[in-house]
């Protein structure tokens, strides 16, 4: 580069004429730059002066504004309210021309601010004239500008015009942008009209429709719309709206079910949505369910939130609750104390045994209620939230191998992030004194296997009810990339309200795999329900669907399709009695559904749990 400059200097010395021309060009550019700088300074000063005079001396300000414009001043240097304030109605034509000039006019945000200022002064015709198609098209590209444009229409009482003729024939993204803006501006009914015109089945449309219906005092219809979204896909707002709808319908059973989903969302604490916890608590208390109310108000204590008289209600209800059995006592009469921890079906009545006391500082282990291959299960009391929980103490083989312990804990942490009303969740993993404890929901009810043992089999209607919950829970886990790998009636709980919930999600199988590594013999899985590929060491979503198919067959027939002992050979040959022969009177499509669910080749099997459910409901 230095050589290039040296060469240029030598050339100019050798050619005086070119040197003179170059010097003149430099001087000209410097002059133009200086002139432009001075001009910008003059117009900036003029703009400041216009702003100063706009309120007190509008005539002088207007004259200065015209001079400012004649010298090339940009109107955007003057705040829109000041600019609008210095113009009388007769002078607006010049302002509108300056603002709407496609070449020299300011950007859409400035124009929209001017339109808002005009609308606020009652100059509706002038404000409306600024809302050109060009300005609206530019505004649709930016949410802030889109909100400003929607605000002008609302101030002009012409939101219907925006939804109608101004959006007619526009691209879908234009209409959706203004629909969202109208919703943000607090006009949900107009927003809904635009959403439904554009994309009636879009989740945003359905959510807004449910919100509008609820605000109109139609909670039942709001719930119908939320159902179209699919319960697994409910977001935080859907859960809150669903709970409020059930409260409005005076339905404590469904309200309790949805509250179970709400309290599992880490984003929906009493700090974030104290009003809905309070609404639910007062509703359940008034309905004669103090335990449910206590659980809601205990959240305020656990989260350290002061809200109305929630803490006072919590203190009062604590003294009223007498249904909690004393330490070492038996479960409440009429309730099967089956834990949601997948340790098999506990004995109906167990003598009090010695238990470890407290773990994790807040869980008081009260009585042993079950034991399975993976550990012992205890009923416990959570002192932080004043509720019963189930605690599983894992087998020693897992804790004694650092590598396998880490593998098991890693899987348990993944499962703990599942949050769904039809999955029994892991609330906490406690490591204390070298032991591993998993804390689950305490579910009052019975396992599906216990129900089948008592009833023999279920009707098609009963199966549909059970699988509607189970398949949604399994589908939610699959979309979170978690497999169950040990689905069977013993791992499906039916609570006292008849709601089916899947338990031991992933952890039981991981524990069994871990134990198999330690003991060097196969204890993993339940051969009767495992897919053929699981016998060979692999599993996919379709593997869980196979297990669901076995469960469906067993529920309807009262016995499993495969008798053993060579389960793999029977499954590979699809050797089982057709369900229509085992149970006459079932719909004609039942054999095709079972065959598709139990296909030996996972590539030819029903791939998803929700497809299995849809085909079952369609029979």
N, C-alpha and C positions, 0 to 999 in steps of 0.2 A: 504493500500500500504506500509506503514512504517513497519507493521508487516511482510509483505512478504520480504522486504529487510533485516529486522533483522534475519528472518529465513534463508535467503540465506547466510548471513554472518556467522551465526552459523554453517551452513552446510560446508562452505569452511574451517572454522577453524578446524572442525572435520575431514576433508578429504584433507590433504595437496596436494595430487596428483591432485585432481580436481582444487584446488586453483592455482597450478602452470600452469595447462593447460589453465585456464581462463585468467591468466595474460599474457601468451604467445599469446593467441588469440587477446587480446586488443592491445598488442604491434604490432602484425602483421597487424591488421586493421589500426592502426595509421601510420605504415610504408607505407602501400599501399596508404592511403589517401595523405600522404606527397609526395610520389612518383608521384601520379597523379597530385597533385597541381603543383609540379615542372615541370612535363612534359607539362601541360597546359601552364604554364608560358613560357617554352622554345619554344613551338610551336607558341604561341602568339607573342613572340619576333621575331621568324623567319618570321612569316607572315608580321609583321611590316617592317622587313628588306627587304623582297621581294618587298613590295609596294614602299619602298624608292628607290630601285635599278632598278625597272622595266623600268623607263623612260631613265635613263642615262647609266646604265651598264647591259644590258639585258642578256649577257652571264653569268655574276656572279649571277644575279638574278635567272636565270634558274637553275644553279647548286644548289643554295640555296633552290629553290622550290622542286627539286628532293629529297634533303635531308629531307626537311620539310615533304614531302609525305611519305618517308620511315619511319619516326618516328611517323606516324599516324596522321599527320596534316590534318585538314579539309579544302578543297579548298575554302569553303564558307567564311573563315576568310580573304580571299584576294578579294578585289573588282573585279568583272568580267572584267572591262576595263583594270585594271592593269595586271591581269592574262593573258588576251589575248595579251596585248602589249608586254610581255616579250617572247612570243613564235613566232618563225619564222614558216613559213608554214610547214617545215619539222618536226617540233616538236608538231604539233597539235594532232597527234594520241594519245599521252599520255594524253593530256588535255581532249580530247573527251572521252577517256576510263574512266578517273577519274570522269567526269561530268555525264556520263550516267550509271554508275554502280548502279544498282537498290538497292544494299544493303548499300554501303558506300557513294554514290553520294549525293550531296546537294539537296535541295528542288527545285521544279519546277521554282520558281521565280528567283533563282540564275541562273539556267540553261538558262532560257529565257533571262535574262540580258546578259549572255555570248553570246547567239545567236545574240542578237541585236548588241553587240560590234563587233562580227565577221562580221555580215552583213555590218556594217558601214565601216569596213576596206576592204570590197570587197571580203571577203572569204566566198562566198555564199555556196559552197559545204559543208564546215564545219558547217556553221550556219544551213543549212538544215538538216544535220545529227543529230543535237541536238533536232530537233522537232520530237521525237519519239512518237508513239501512247500512251505510258505510260505518257509522259510529257503532251501531249495534253489532255488526260483524266483527269489528275490532274488539269490542268489549267482551264478546263471547270467548275470546282467546285467553282472557285473564280473569280469575275469580273475583279479584277486587273490583275491576271495572264492571264485571257482570253484576255484582252486588249493587254498585252505584246506579247502573241503568235500571235494574229492577226497582230500586228505591224511588227513582223518578216516577216510574209508572204507578207505584203505590201512592206516592204523594199526589199524583194527578187523578187518583181513583180510577185508574185505567189498567189495572192488572189483568182484567179480562181481555182487554185489547191486545196485550202482549201475548197472552195464551192463545188468542184467536188469530186475528189477521196478521200480526207482526211476526209470528212464528210459522205461519202457514207456508208450506213449500220450502222451508229452510232445511238444511242438512240435519240429520239426527243429532250430531254432536252440538250443534247450535241450540236445538230445543232442549237437550239434556242439560246443557250449561245453564240455561235460564230457568229450567225447572229446579235445579239445585239452588240457584240464587234466590228464587222465590221462597223455597223452604227455609233457607238461612235468614231471609228477611221476615220470617214469621207469618207467611201466607200459605200454610200447608195445603189447603183445599185447592188453590190455584196451581200450586206446584204439582199436586197429584193429577189434576186434569191434564197437564202437559206431559207428565211422565207416562200416563196411561195412553195418551195419543201416540207416544213415541215407542215405548217398550213396556207393554202391560205385564209381562212375565218377569221383567228384570227384578232381582232382589231388592234394589233400591225402591222400586215402585211398590212392591208388596209391603216393605217395611213402612213406607210412608202411608200407604192405605190403612194399615193396621193402626198407625198412630192417629190418623184422622178419624177413623171409626171410633176409637176409644174416646177421643176428645168430644165426639158427638154423643157420648153416652151409649155406645153400642159395643160393649166389651165382648159379647159372644161372637159377633161378626169379626171383631179384631182378632180373636183367637183362631177363627177359621182361616183367616188370611195368613197368620203366623204359621199355621200348620202346613200351608203350601210351601213354606221355606224349607221344611224338614227340620225336625227337632235337633238333629246333630249339628245343623248349620246355624243355630241361633247364636247371635253375638250378644254382647253385654246388654245392649239396649233392648233386644228381643226378650231376654230373660226378665228384665225389669218390667217391661210392658206386659209380658205373659203373667207374671206374678200379680201385677196390679189388676189385670183383667179377671183373674180367678178370685181375687179379693172382692172386686166389684160384683161378681156373680155369686158371692157368698158360698164358695166351694172350698172348704178347708182341706179336703183330701188332695185336690189338684194343686192348691196353693202350697201345701207342704211338699209336694213332689218338686215343684218348680223352685221353691226355696232351697231344696237340697242342691239344685244346680247352681243357684246364686252363691251360696256360701262356699262352694268349691272353687269359684273364680277368684283368683288372687287379685284381680283388678276390681273386684266388687266388694271391698271391705266396708265396714261401718264408717270408716273415715271418708270414703268416696261417695257412698250413697246412704247416708244415715236415715234419710226419710223413708226409704223402702223397708229397711229393717224395722223401723218404728211402726210403720203401717202394718206390716205383717205381724209383729209382736202384739200390738193392740188388738188386731183382728182375731188372732188365735186365743188371746186371753179372754176376749169377750165371748168367743165361741166355746169356752169351757175346756180349752186345752192348755193348761198352764205350763206343761213341760215344753211344748213347742214354743210358747211365748218366751219362756225362760231362755231357750237356746238363742232366740233372736236378741233379747236384751243383754245376754251375756257377751255378745259381740262388742257392745259398747265398752264394757269393762275390759275385755281382752285387748281391744284396739286403743284404749285410753281416750275415748271420745265422749264429750259431754254434749248431749242433745236432748232438749226438752227434759222430761222426767224419766228418761230411759234407765239411768243408773238407779234411781229410786225404785222403779218397777222391778229391776233385777234383784235388788236387795229384798224387796217384799216377797217376790215369787220364790226366792231361795228358801224362805222359811215355810212356804206353803207346800212345797213339793215333798211328798211322803212316799212316792211310788218307787224311789230308788232303793233297791234291796241293800241291807246292811252288809258289811264286809263278811265274806264267808257264807252269806245266806243263799237261799235258792232264788231262782228267777220268779218274777211275778206270776201268779196263777193264770193259766190259760195261754201263756206266751211261751213259745219254744225258744229257748235261748241259744239259737243256732248262730254262731259267729260268722261274720262275713270275711273269713280268712282262709277258707279252703282247706281246713284240716280234716275233712270228712264230717259225717253227721255225728254230733256228740251224743253221748248217752242221755236219755231223757231226764234222768235224775242222778246226779253225782254227789257223793258225800263231800263235804268241805275238805279241802286239802291245804297243805302248807304252801303259800305263794310267796314270791320274792319281796312283796311290799311295794315301794315306789320305784319308778324308773323315770328318767328324764326330768326329774324334779316335780312333774305335774301329774303323772299317771299313777293312780293307786290300783294295783292289781288286787282284785277282790276274790275271785274264785276261778278255778280251772273248769272250763266248760267243754273242752274237746282236746283230742290228740290225734295226730295223723303222722304219716311217714316223714313229714318235713318239720314237725315240731309240735309244741303244746300251745293251746289257745286259752287265753284268760279273758274273762269279763273284767273291764277296768273302768275307773272313773277319771275323767279329764277334769282336773280342778280349775284349769284356766278358763274353760268354756262351760263348765257345769253340765256335763253330758256323759253318757255311757259310750265306751268305745270297745273294740275287740283288739287285743294285743297278742301277736303270735311270737313266741320265743323260738328262734330257729335252732335246728339240730346242731350238736357240737361239731359234726364232721365239717360243716361249712366254715365255722369260725376258726377251726384249727389249721386250715390251710390258707396262708396269706394270699396266694395267687387266686385260688378259687373263691375266697372271701371277697376279694376285690371284684372278681367277675360277677358274683351274685349281687353285690351292692350296686354296681354299675347298672345292671338290669333293673333293679328295684327303683333306682332314681329315675330311670326313663319312664317306668310305669307310673311313678308318683305324679307325673305331669299330666296324666290322663284326667280329664275333667268332664264327666258326662253323667246324667241322672240315671242311666241304666248300667253303669259300671261302679262297683264298690271300690272306692278309692283308697290308696295308701296316703294317710295323712302325714305320717312322719316315720323316719327310720332312726331308731335310737340305738347307739352303740354304747354300752355301759358294762363295766366289769368284765370286758372280754366277750360279752354276749351281744347278739344282734336281735333286736325286737322290731317288728313291723306293726304300726298302729293303723287300724282300719275303722271304717264305720261299723257300729254295732247294729246289726239288722235283726229285728224281731220278726221271725217267720220261720219258714222251713225250706229246705232244699227241694228242688224239683224231683230229685231221686226219692226223697221221703214221701212226697205227694204221690208219685207213681206207685210206690210200694203200698200206699194205703188205698188208692183208687183203682189201681190196675192200669188204666190208660186214660187219656184225655179225649174230649170231643174235638172235632175240627175247629169249632169256634174258640175253645179254650187254647188250642195250639196256636191259632192266629194271634190271640191276645199275648201269649207268652213270647212268641217269636217276633212280634212287632217290637217289643222292647229289646230282646236279646240281639236281634240283627242290627238294630240301630247302634247299640253299644259296641258290637264287634266292628261295624263299619267305621265308627268314630276312631277306634283304635287303629284300624288298618290305614286310615288316612293320616294317622300320626306315625305310620311305619312301625307299628307294634303288632305282633302276632300273639294269639293266646296260646296255641299249641297243645292245649289240654282241655278243650271244651267237652263237657259231659254234664248230665243232669245234676251230679253232685256239686258242680261249680256254678249252678244257676240257682239263685235264691228267689223265693216268692215271699215278699214281706207281708205284714198284716193287712196292708191295703190291696194286696193282690198284684203288686207291681213286681215284674221280673227284673233282676239285676245280676250281671255277670261278675263273678268274683275270681280271685286268684289269677288275675290277668297277667300272664307272662311269668310271674314270679314263681309259681308252683313248678312250672316246667323247668325254669332255670335252676331251681333248687334240686329238682330230680336229676337233671343233667349233671349238676355239680356233684351230687351224691354218687351218681354212677361212676364218675371219674375217680372219686375217692375210694369207693368200695370195690371197683373193678367188676361190677356185675350190673346188668341192665335192670333198673327200676324206673327208668324215665317213661312217662306217658302212661296212657291207659290203652292197651292194644285194641280193645273192642271199638274204640272211637277214633283211633288214629288213622290218618290217610295213608294209603300204601307207600307214598314217598317218605313219610315220616319213619316208617320201619327201616328205611334205607339211609336215614340221617339228614334229610332235607325237608324244608317246610316253606310254604308260600301262603298267600291269602286263600288260595283255593284249598289248601289243607284244612284251614278252619271251616271252610264251607262244607267240606266232606264230613267233618265232625258234627256240624249242624244238621246235615242230612241224616246221620245216624241217630242223633237226638230226636229229630222230627219223626223218623220211623218208629223209634221206641215209644215216644209219647202217644202216637196214634194206635200202634199195635199192642203196646204193653210189653213188648220184648224187643231186644236189639236185632238188627238184621243178620249180624254175623255171630255165629255161635262158638267159633274156635274149635279146637285149640290152635289150628294153623290159620290165624286170622289173615295173614298176608296173602296166602294162596286163595282164600275165599274172596278177598277184596279184588285181587287181580283178575279173577274169573267172574266177578260180579255175581257170586253165588249166594243168593238170598231169595226168600219167598216174596213174590210181588205183593205189595201192600194191599192191593184191591182184593187179593185172595185171602190175606190174613184178616182183613176187616171189610166185609161186604158193605156196600152202601156209600162208600166214599166217592167223591166226584171222579169222573172219568179221567181227568188229567193228572191224577195223583201219582200214577206209576211213572209217567213221563218226567214229572218233577223230581221224584226220588232217584230215578235213573240218571238224570242230569246232575244231581247233587253228588251221587255216589260213583260217578264215572271213574274208572281206575286211572285213566290218563288225565293229569291235571289240566292239560291243554284243551281237553274236550269237556271239562267240568264247568258248572256254573262258576264264574270267576269271582263274583262279589256277593257279600252277605245281603245287600239291599236288593239285588236281582232275585235271590232266593225268596226274600220276603215278598217282593212284588208278584212273583209267580204263585206264591202260596195264597196271597190275598185275592188273586184273580180267579182261583178255582171256584 
